[in-house]
Amino acid sequence: MSQLILMRHGQAGQDPQDYDQLSALGEIQSGRLADHWISHDQQFDFVCCGTLVRHRRTFQALAARYAERSRSLPDAVEWPDLNEYRFDALLQGLKAVDPDAPTLVALEQMPSDRRRWIPALRTALLAWSAGRLDEVVPEPFDHFRQRIERVSQQLIAAAQEASRLLVVSSGGVISAFVQTALGAPPAAAVDLNLALMNSAVSQLRLDSSGVWRVQSFNSMSHLSGAEDRGLCTLV
């Protein structure tokens, strides 16, 4: 029975115009997760990640910590289908169809306030998942869902030879994967997405019928101490 570990990247860039980075805190989060895995003798037979900078650097931080402890991870296979949706395009799409959306207006008034990102993104994601943005964004919602299904099938194929698989990706991809495995409606992925912490881990297993089953979601066991609260971030 193969196990699939889905890790959200560490905290990304602080500038919404240059988000696709890994912050110094993101490096720490990734290193702490690697320490946790090493302490529990966690090994992986297959690793893949998206091609975004924050995906690659998160994996590199994991691999570096494993190497420091005289352990190793397999080289990561890069799959573009694991890349996140373009949240900037979704916000622009929302502006095109609903320029007076309160959460969007609030964000535009103070774009540097990260607390305003999530409410605006939630509004955009709900509109996107309902098909309202299909004509004004580069990736319609159904196309996004199709690549998540491709990823699922590729992972099922990889699981024929690997018992523990690690995926490093983003919140939108991971939440869509989990939502599908749960059999929940697509809109449920929005709530899952916006709850997923940086460096959080979700675990699924492949059952005997070849279907992914959710075992855990959004685990932060590597940052569970009272002294770690400042290391736990959503954005």
N, C-alpha and C positions, 0 to 999 in steps of 0.2 A: 504494500500500500504506500504510494508515494505521497510525500508531504510537500506542500508549496508554501514558501515563506514570502510574503509581500511586504517590502519595506518602503515606506515613504522616505524620500530624500531628506537630508538634514536641512536646517533653516537656510533659505535662499537669500538673495541679495536684499538689501534694505531700501533700494531705490526702485520704485515701480517701473521706471524706464530702463532699468538694468537688472531685472529680477533674476535672470538665468545665471546665477553665480551660487557659490556655497559660502555662506558667511563663516566667520571665525567660530561662532557658536555652533553652526552646522557641522563644522569639523569636530568639535568637542562631542556633540551628540552622537555622531557616527562612531567616533572612537570609543565612547562609553558602551554603545551597543556591541561593538566588536569585543570589548573586554567581557561583557556579560556572556556573550556566546562562547568565548574561549573558556571562561570559568565553568561553563556547563558542557564543555567538550562538544560544541556544535560544529559539525562539518557539513559541507555541501558538495554534491556531485555535479551540479550544473548551476551556472550563474548567468543571468542576462540583465540588461538594463537598457534604458532609452539612450538616445544620442544627445540629449541636452547636457549642458555643462554641469548642472547641479546633480544629474544622475551619475555622470562619469566621475565627478569629484567625490561624491558620496561613496561610490564603490572603491575608489582609490584610497579613501580614508580607512575604510574597512580592511582592505587588503594590506595597507601599510601597518596597521595595528596587528594583524595576524602575523605579518612578517617579523615585527618586533618581538613577538612571543614565540618565534621559531615555528610558526604554523603557516599554513598557506590556504588560499582560496583558488578555485579554478579561475582562469581568465574569463572575463565577462564577455559574452556575446552581445552585440549591440543590435537592438531591434527598433527601428523608427516607430513602429506601431505602439511602442510603450511610451512615446512622448505625450506630454500633457496637451490638452486643448489649449488654444491661445486665449487666455482670459482677457487680454487687451482687446482682441477682436470681438469677444462676446460683449464687452462693455460698449465698444463702438457700435455693435449691432443693436444693443438695447437703446443707445442714444438715437439711432436711426428710427426705431419703431415707437419708442416711448421716451422722448427727451425730457419729459417732466417727472419721470419716476423719482420719488423722494430720495431713495437711497443713492441714486445716481447723482442727483443735484447736490446732495450732501458731500459726496466724494469729490465732485468737481470743485466745490468750494474750498476743500482742504485735502488735496490728493496726497500730501505727505503724512496724513494721519492714518496709520495702518489699521486703526480700529474701524475705519469707515470702509475698508476694502471688503470685508466679509459680507456685510449687509447688501452692498451693491452687487457683489458677485452672486449672492444668493438670488437676487431678483433676476439677474441675467441668466443664471443657470436654469431657473424655473421656466423662463421664457423660451430658452433654447430647447429644453427637454420637451416642451409642449409644441415645438415646431414653429414657433412664432418668429424665430430669427433665421430660418433656413435660407431666405432670399438675400440676406445681408451679411452673412458670415462666410469665411472661406471653407469651413467644414460643417456642413449640416449635421444635425444630431444623429440621424440615421447612419451617416458615414462613420462617425465616431464609434457608434455601437458595432458597426461591422468590423472595425479594426480590433475592438476588444474581443470579438468572437474569433478573429484570426489568431490573436495572441493565445486565447484559450486552447485552440486546436494545436498550435505549435507546442504549447507546454504539455499537452496530453501526449504528443508524439515524443517529446524529450523525456517524459516520465517513463517511457518504455525501457529506458536504460539508466535512469537516475532515480534514486529513492528520496533524495532531498534536493529541492530546487529553490533557488533564491532569485527573486525579482526585485530590482531597485527601480522605482518609478515614481509617479506623482499621485496626488490625492484623487484626481478625477478618474484616472485609469484604475486605480486600486478600488475605489468605491464602486465603479461600474462593474468591475469583476465580481466583487462581493455581492452587490445587489442582484446580479444575474444568478449567482450560485444560491442565493436565498429565495429566488423566485419572486422577489418583490417588484412592484411597479417601477419603471424608470425614474419617476420623480423621487423615489426613496433614495436614489443615489446622491441627490443633492444634500440631504441631511447627513448621510454617511461621509460625503466629501468634506463638508465644512466642519465635521467633528474630528477629522483625522489629524493627529499631531505630527509634527516634524520628527522623523526617525522612528515613528510608530511601526509596529509589526502586526500583521494579520496572517493567520495561518489557515490553510485549507488542506483537505486530503482528497485524493482521487479514489473513489469507491470502486467496487468490483464491476460496476456497470459503466465505468468511464465517465462519471459525473463528479464535478468538484463539489465538496461539502465544506461549509464554513465551520472551523473549530474555534477560532478566536478572532477578534477584531480590535484594532487600535491599542494593542498592548504597549505599555511603557514601563515594563518591569525593570528595564535597565536604568531608569531614572525615577525610581519609586521612593527614594528617601526624602525626608523633610528638607534636607540640605540641597536637594536637586530641583526644587520648585522653580528656581530661576532659569533652569535649563530646558524647561518644557514650554514649547511654543507652537502656535498654530500657523503663523505666517512669519 
